[in-house]
């Protein structure tokens, strides 16, 4: 197997992640409450302990009443760790404490509405984490609303969204490496099986990559997007090599497979660009504005409408529905982060967006999931594509009004 020369080895990746996370601004989420009111805030907090071990995330209770909940986290490993409280989608970050050193307990205080959540720890602060478990918040009878003025509410929303972005990129890094290991080893079947699920981490936060100029073109441009004279690199260059087209689908010319050296070159480029994306979102000065969050949700739906619905995004692999799902999840995560702020200003808009999200999610679920796989896009009928397009349009219309309502 060719040795990649980017210096972004497994050991190097872990070191970079730990060093960057130690200086990250997401400690804000551990000290800024995300919801409360006078009744809930005045009540006694529910105490929950968490033990982050090398292989598990041991939470002392699986449920708590709505209101203030304090998670006291102990690190029993020999490396720094993180603790996350996730929303009901298992993706959106409701609260997070990072850089928890061995033997140095930390506390996460959050004010939670009744609903379903997940807890998870991340030893080494990289990868998918360990010990993910359901956590239920029951209705205590107290009304839990947003705390503080709008400025503090938006600061919390922005902090939680940055944490979400960093989490997705931290998962993208090792997943991309595993995919490229298979590709460089000549295990094309293995690489094909990893392709769509690995790209999901990127597709959830694609507008973030687009904000860094050349990164998105170098990582994710389709062949048709590349200007004459520019080099075509990234996921879709490798996609074409893994799913080589017939001459009729390649401008009438037989496709010429990449050589071993060429595979190494494009793998190096993709890994280097993924590292650059990781470094960018972990920079000390990286932040997002509140309107960028809502515009990101809108942009992800535009991605679906402009690429996934047409079948042009994954023209060789036909894994467009995997991308569709990831874009939809990313849009939902961004929207949920600002939902309660908008609800206080325009409740009817939130009700409409909620309904259209649910409707589209249910329709897409009839074709599969990221866990088990989806129907390949070229196997959908024209009528099925039209139904999905109608669902995207129905959600896009109210979602397009989100930013205006948020900053009003």
Order of alpha helices (4+ residues) and beta strands (2+ residues): alpha-alpha-alpha-beta-beta-beta-beta-beta-beta-beta-beta-beta-alpha-alpha-alpha-alpha-alpha-alpha-alpha-alpha-alpha-beta-beta-alpha-alpha
